């Protein structure tokens, strides 16, 4: 028997508006294979959507779309055509996904001098398979599927989920879990006929819902010296609008879903990083992300969920998540992350610097104090002064940093490190959180600032003493300390996250900057997650040699913060080359193959797209090139562009709640509006 395999995504088309998405072949066909289907929340509602015109499948010639929620599939119906060379019968299938609904229009355009009367047939199959079943390469609903005719369509029900199908003017037939819609319109000579259908889903068990687009993001425009950056920004912001989501319990608190299709929900780390990278576009998404995570912040010790007082959650699902073959079972609200808590503090501090209203910041200070206390009282589980993690349940995530695959923490010889694991970047996040948290406590007249600065100073010294590895090519930080406090010696992209956190000296930052742009780490399409000289390196390894856009963007931003602009530009140029190769929709990750050996980046075939922090990486590249530094308390927004990146004209940046326009010449001369 063939082992089920996770579906590949790289050659499929996705149309989405959170929390709904539709995946198909490039011609729009949904054939029930792999990822194909229309999904709402974590359920595949339809597994098949077929179309014939005039008794035949049309011939696809183009796929396009005005936004992330719409795709236009253009094809020809040549059996209905005449014998001349020019095609004169054209079919346009427009698929639109809204929150909780999919609708399609099928337009037949007849340029012939005579009428035609084609039969237009749409065939649908209800499915109701849970997303985690699809990801495991399987299918099958948890409950029987029941179809019932209505006055103008069909209702499919499985458990508590109901999908209502309607098609004006269609003849509708049903058989079990399938429905067939047919129209036979006359299309007059040189005229057009359109038919349409839609399906609406109601899932009372869903824990997430859609959210309205941001008017501020819609107002953003950028003309840059590099057309690739402008194109990437445009596509990225469109995707980010489609990823806006809320929970059903708190519909006003918007966050960014991590990514489609697998992570279409709230993830602490992902949503925080995406909001942080987007701060130059305003603090609204940061504020609502902070608040929803504060609502879910841990208050007690629950070993099964990894909850602890003050801890920020990892992910939210409507039911337990089971990963077949890996022995992983995660509860619906899971706290198995070592870094989200410090990152939450860092987002609050940075949002305050960018002008988040002081009353909103002040309302979150009790949660800030709880998060800081978690770092000291629970994050450091063995009292050695470092934050570490270990799964105590036996069925949670073995690795709980951003590289959370089972083989992500390796020694240079390829063997896996034993936990508890203290990741290098987590110490940087914690240092930055302690210092930034102290600044917030002082600014709002709350006690504890001095104690947290002292705690941070101790962490910085311990990090310098325990993490650094001597090497002929220059010293570098270990990716982690293992259970025996040994330095895990693989060179990885994790060290890039340390830049700009404050935990490094200038000399240490310079060593890391040089290492990041070495041929072993810089692929020409971004920063590799693991050095090519490690035994475990493989360009298509999820965390062991691939390139992640957000990972590279964090390193770029850190390099910019500490003044290593040449290295920042090298990595930024790599991301821009990759973005061009992916038609400016950056996937979750891509291969770490060198640009010198391939003219386009090679996809990681199961990568999510769009992915919130991959899209937000475009804004990080822009803000680094502009040299943006914000301090709303001092009422200053510094703009110090990297010289040589070309003329840039940007409107729609926001600082302290007000729109900002920036014009920068190629020589770095800046005009602010």
N, C-alpha and C positions, 0 to 999 in steps of 0.2 A: 504494500500500500504506500502511495506517495505521501511524503510528509507535507502537510499544509505549509505554505510560505506566506510571509507578510506581503501584501500587495505592493507593487512598485507604482510610483506616482509620476515619474519624470516626463512621460509622454502623454499624460492626460490633461484635459482642460478642466479648470475649476471655475465655477461661478458662485459667489458667496455674498451673503449679508448675515452677519452673526445673529442668531446661532444656527443658521441654515446654510447648506452648501450642496452643490450638485457637481458631480464629477462624470466626465464622459470622454469618449474618443474625440479626436480633433474635428470630426465631422458632426459632432453632437449626439452620436448614437450612444445610448446607455444600454450595454448588453449583458449586465449581470455579472461580468467578470471582474475580479480584483476589486478595485476601489470604486468602480462605476456605481452610481446611484444618486438619489436625492435623499439628503439627510437633514434631520432636524434634531437639535440637541445631540444626544448620543445614540440616535436610532436611524437606521437606513429605512426610510419610508417606501421608496420605490427602488427596485433593483434593475428594472428594464424600462426604457423609453425608446420605442422604435418609430420610424416614419417612412412611409412609402407614398409616392405621388404617381398616379397613373399606373398603379400595380407594380412599381419597381422602386428600388432604392435609388435615390438621386446621386449624382456624381459630385463629390465635394470639391470646391475650388478655393475657398478662403474661410478663415475664422478670424473675427475681430470683435471689438466691443468697446463701448464708450467708457465703461467703468468696471469695477470689480464685480458688481452685481449683475452684469449683463454680458451676454455673448451673442454674436450674430454669426450663424453658420450659413454660408452661401454655397449653393450647389446648382447643378443643371439637371433638367429633366429631358434628356435628348430623345427618348422614345416618343415624346409628344411633339418634337421639333420637326422642321422641314429638312431638306437635304442640302441646304446651303452651308457654307463654312462657318458663318457666324451663329453662335448659340442664341436662340430667341425665346426660350422658355427657361426662366430662372426662378429658383426657389430660395427664399430667405426665411430662415428659422431663427427667431429671436427668443432666447431663453433668459428669463429674469428671475433672480432669487431675491425674495424679501424675507424679513424675519418671520418664519413660520409659513412661508408659502413659496411655491414655484408656479410661474405662469409662462406659457409659450404662445407665440403667434407664428403661424405659417402663412407666408405670403407667396402667391404664385403670380409672376409677372409674365404676361404674354405679349411679345412684340410681333407675333405673326399677324398676317392680314386676315386671318380667319379665327373664329372662336374655338376654344377647346373646352372639354368637360372632364377634367381628371378627377378620379376618386382620391381624396386625401385621407390617409388612414394613420392614426396614432395608436400604438399598442403599448399598454402599461402593465407592469406586474408589481403588486404590493409585496413587501418583504418583511419589514419590521425587525431586522437583525440588529442586535446591539453593536455599537462601534467596536468594542473590544473583541467581539467574535470576528468581525470583518478583518481587523488588524491581525488576527491569528491565522488568516487565510481560510477561514470557514464562513459559513452563513447559516441562518436559521433563527426564526423568531422564538422568543421565550413563551409566547402564548399563541393559541390558534388565531388565524386571520379570518374574520367574518366580513362578507360583503353584503351590503343592503342597498337596493335601489332607492333613490330619492326623486322628488319631482323634477329636478333638472340635472341629475347625475348619479353618483355612486358614493357611498360611505364605506370605507374600510376601517375595521377596528381590530386591534390586537392588544389585549390587556386594557390599560387605561388610555392608550394612545389612539386617537381617531384622526383619520385623513379623509377629507371631503373633496371629491372630484366633481368639477362642473365644466361643461363644454357647450356653449351656446350654439344651437342649430345642429348639433351632431346627433347621429344615430349611435346609441351606446348599447353595447352588449357586454355581459360579464360571464365569466366561467371561473369559479373558484377564486383565486387571488389575482386574476387578470381582468382587464377591461380594454375594450376596443372602441375607439371613437372614429367615426367616418363621416365625411362630408363629400358631396358631389356637386360642387358649384359650377356654373357656367362662367368661364373667363372669356369675356368678349375680346374681339380683336383689339390689339394695342391697349389692353387694360390690365387691371390688377384686382385680385381677390385675396382677402385675408380671413383666416379662421383662427380661433383661439380656444385654449383650455387652461385651467388652473387647478391646483390642489392646495388645500389649506390644512395645516396640521395643528391639532390641540394635544398637548402632552402635559397633563397636570403634575407629573412627577419631575418635570424639568427643573433644574436648579439655576439655570441661566436664561437670560432673555436678551433681546436686541436693545440697542441704544441709538439715539439719534446722532447723525453726523455732527462734527464740530464746525461751526461757522468760521472760527478762527483759522482752522486748517484750510478751509476752502478759500480763504482770502490770501493764503500764502502764495507768492510767486518768486521765482529765482531765475535770473539769467546769469550764467557764470562763464568764465573763460574756458571751461571744459564742458562741452555740450552733453557729455555723458553724465555729469553730475546733475545738470538740470533735468534730463530725462529720467534719471533714477529718482530724484526727489518727487517728480510729478507722479510717477507710478507708485512710489512708496506711500505717499500720502493718500492716494486713492485706496490702496490696500488697507492702510491703517483705519480709514473711515469704515471699511467693511468689517474690520475686526473689533469695533467698539461693542461692548457688551456690558450687561449688568447682571446681578443675581436677581432671582425672582423675589427674594426676601427684602432686597434693598434696591429697588429699580432706579433710584436717582444717583447711585454711586457707580459711575462708569469706569471700566477698566478695559484693557486690551487683552483679548483672548490670545493665548500663546501662539497658536498656529493651526492651520487646517491641513489634513483632516483630523489628526490624532489628538491634538491638544487644544480643542476648541472650547476652552473653559478658563477659569481663573487659576493661574499659577503664580505663587508668590514671587519667586525669583524673576521669572520672565516678565510679568506685568510690571514689576518694579524697575527692571533695567530698561524696558521700553519707555516707560514714563520718564525716567531719568534722562535718557538720550534725547527725548523730545522737549525738554525744558525750554529751549530757545523759542519754541512755538507757543509757550504759555504754560501756566501752572495748573490749569483746570484738571487735566487728566492725572497729574501727580496728586492733586488734593483728593480726588475721588478714589484713586487707587489706594492712597494712604488710609482713607477712612474705611473702605470696605475691608481691608486687611486688618485694621484695628478692631473692627467689629468681630472678626474671627480670631483675634489674638488669643493664644492659650491662657488659661486661667488656673489649670490644675494639672497634676501629673497623671497621664493616662498612657501606659506603656504600649497598648495595642495601637494607638494612633500616633504615638511619638509626641503627643502634646505635653508641653511644660509651661509653667507660668511665664508670660512675657514673650513666648516664642511666636513667630510669624509662620503661617501655614505654608504648605507646599502646593497642594492641589485640591480642587473641589470637583466631585462627581455626583451624579444622582444616585449611584449605588456603588458597591464595592467593585474595584477594578482588579480583574484577574488576568495575568499574563501567562497563557498556557506555555508549558515547556520550560519556564524560568522559575517556577515556584514562588512567584510574586503575587501577593494578594494585598491590595491597599484599601483601607477603609474609605468611605465616601469623602470624609474630611481628614486629610492626611498631613501631618506636620514633619515628615521626614526630610528636612533640609537644614543644613548647617549654616547657610549663608544668608538666607532671606531676612533674618532678624536684623543683622548689622546693616544690610542693604536698605531695609525699611528706614532705619535711622538716617542713613546717608541721603536717601531721597527726601526725607523731611527737611534736613539741613539745606540741601541744594535748592529745594523748592522755596524755602525761606529766603535764600540768597537771590533767587530770581523774582521775588516779590509776591509769593503766596500771601494772601491777607493775614495779618497778624492774629486776628481772632480765630481764624481757622487753624493756624499753627498752634496757638495757645491751647485750643481745645484738645489737641493731640499729645500734649506734654505728659499726661499720666501714662499714656501708652509708650512714649519715649522712655520714661523712667523704668517701666516694666521691661522694655526691650533691652536696655542697658544692663539691668539686673540679670536678665537671662544670660547674657554673655559671660558674666562673672560667676553666676551661681550654678548654671546648668550647661552652658556651652563648653566650659572647661570641666569636663566630667571627671578628670583624674587629678586635678589640682596642680598641673605642671605649668600653668600660665598660658597655655595655648588652647584655642578652640578646636575640638575634634568631634568626630561622629563615629557611631557604630550602630548597626541595626540589632536591636535586642529581641525582635520578635521572631526572627528566622524566616519571615516572608515579606519583609519590607525591602526598601532599596538598599543594596549593599554599599553603594557609594552615594553620598548625599550632598556633594557640591554640584556645580553646574555640569561637570562631566560625570553623569550619574550612571553610565553603563557599567556592567560588571567588570570589564577589563580595563577601565580607564586609568587606574593608578598602578603603574608598572615600574619596575626597576629597569635600568638600561639594558639588562640582559633579557628582558621580556617576561620575567616572572612577576606574579602579582604581589602587591604589598598587602600585609596583614593589618587589620584594624584593631583598635581605633586608629583613625587616620586624621592627622592635623594638616590640612591643606595650606599651602603658602599664601594663596590669594585671600583666604578667609582671615588670616591674621592681618593682612592689609586692610580689608574691609572693617575689621573690628577696631583697628587703630584709628582709622578715619572716623568711625562711628563714635568712638569715645571722645575724640577731640571735637568733632562737630556737635555731638550731644552736649558736651560741656559748654560750648559757645551758646547753644540754645538755652540751657539752664541759666547761665549768667544773664543773657539778654532779657529773660522773662522773670528775673529775680527769684529763681528757685535754687535751692541748695544743691550741692554735689559736684559743681564744676571742677573744683580743685582736685577732688578725689579721682574724678575720671581722667583728668590730665595726668595725674600721677600713675594711674593704672596704664594709660597709653604709653607713657615713657618707659615703664617697666617692660611692656610688651615689645616695644621697639628694640630695646637692648637685648632681650631674650631672642628675638628674631635674628638680629645680627650675629648673635653668638651661636645659634643652633641650626640655622637653615642654610647658611652659605657653604658652597662646595668649591674647593680650589680646582682649577682646571687650566691646562696649558693655553687654551683659547680665551681664558678670562674666567674669573669666578662667576658663579651664578647660584640662585636659590634652588634648593631641592623642590620638587613638586609637592612634597609632603614629608612629614615624619611618620614612621609606621608605629606599630604597637610597642616596639622596643626603643622608640625615639631615635631610630636610625634615619639618616637622610636618604630618601628615595631619589636616586640620582639621575633620572631621565630629564632631559631638557624638554620643556613643554611650553605652550602658550600661556599657561597659568601665570608665569612670571610677568607677563605684560600687564596683568590686572593690578600689579603692585605699584605701577607708575602713577604718580600724582596722589597716592593715598597718604603720603607723609611718612610712611614707615621706612623709606629708603633715604640714604644720604645722597647728595649729588653724584658722588663717585659711583655708588652702587647703581643709580639710575643710568649712568652712562654705560656701565657694563651690560646692563639689560638691553638698552637701546641698540647697542652694537650687535648683541646676540640675536635680537628679533629680526634684523634685516640680513642676517647671514644666509647663504644659499641653502643651508640645512633647514631654516625656519620659514623664510619668505619664498613662497612658491611662484610669485609673479601674478597670482590671482588672489593674494591675501596671505595671512599668517597661518602656517600649519599648526595643528594642535599638538603635534609631536615631531621632534627633530628626526630628520632622515637617517641620522647615525644611531638611532635606537633600534635594538633588535626587534621590537614590537611594531615598528613603523609599517604602515600600509596605507596608501593614499585613499583607499575606500573604507578605512576603519572609522567608525562613528566618532570616536574621540582620540584615535591613535594615529593621526596623520592627515585627516581631512582638514578643510578650511571652513570655519564658521564666520559669517559676516559680522555678527555682533561681537564675537571674540576679538576679531581684528579691529573693529571700531573702538572697542574699549582700550585696546593698546594704542591706537591712533590718538584717542582723546588724552590718554595718559602721557604719551610722548609730547603732545602739544602743551600740556600743563607744565611740564618740567623743561621745556625749551628745546627739545630735540626735534625740530621741525623737519630736518632733512629726512630722518628716519620715518617720521609721520607721513611725509609725502610719498615715500617709497611704498609703504603699506597701503596708503589711500589710492595710489595709482593702480595697485594690484586689485583692490576691490572694484574700482571703476572699470577695469578691463573685464573682470568677472561679471559685473552688472550688465555690461554691453552684451556679453555672451549669453546671458539669460534673459535677454529682451527686457532688462531693467526690473524684472520681478525676481529679487534675490531669494533663493531657497534657504531653508534652514541651514544647510551645509552643502558643500560640494567637494569634489576630489582634491587631494593635495598634489596631484601631478604637476610638474613644472610647466610654466607657460612657454619655456623654450622648446618644449617637445610637443605641444598641442596648440593649435590655433584658437581653440575655444576651451573654456573650462569644462571638464567632464562632470556630469551630474552625479550626485549620490542618489541612486534611483528611488529610495524610499523617503527622501527628505520632504518635510512639510513645505508647502508654499500656498499662499503667503505666510510668513512667520513674522510676528510683531517686532521682535528685536532685530531681525534681519532688515526689515523695512526701515526701522528707526535708525539703523546704522547710517543711512544716507544723511540724516540730519546731523549725526555726529561728525561725519566727514566735512560737511558744510561749516559747522560751528568751529571745527579745528582750523579749517582754512581761513575763516574770518577772524580767528583768535578771540573768540567771545569769552569775556570774564564778567560775571554779574555779582553785584553786591547791593541789593536793594536797600539795606540799612544805611549804607553810605551814599545811596542814590547815584551809583556809578555803574555804567555798562561800558566796559572797555572793548574796543574793537582794534585788533592788531593783526591784520591779514598776513599770511605767509607770502612773502614777496615771490613773484614769479608764477603765481597760480592764475594770472589773468584777471581781466576786468570782471567784477561781480556786482550785480544789482539785485538786491533782495528786499522784498516787501512782505510784511506779515509776521516778522519776528515780534515777540512780545516781551516786554520787561516791565515788571511791577504793574501789570494789568493794562499797559498801554501799548499800542502798535508802534513798531520801529521799522524804519527803512534804512538800509545801509548800501552805499555805493563805494566800491573799492577799486582803485586803478591797479594796473599791473605792478606798479612800483610801490604799492602799499598805501598810497594816499587815500584817506577815508573821508567820506561825507556821510553824516548821520541825519536822518529826517525824523 
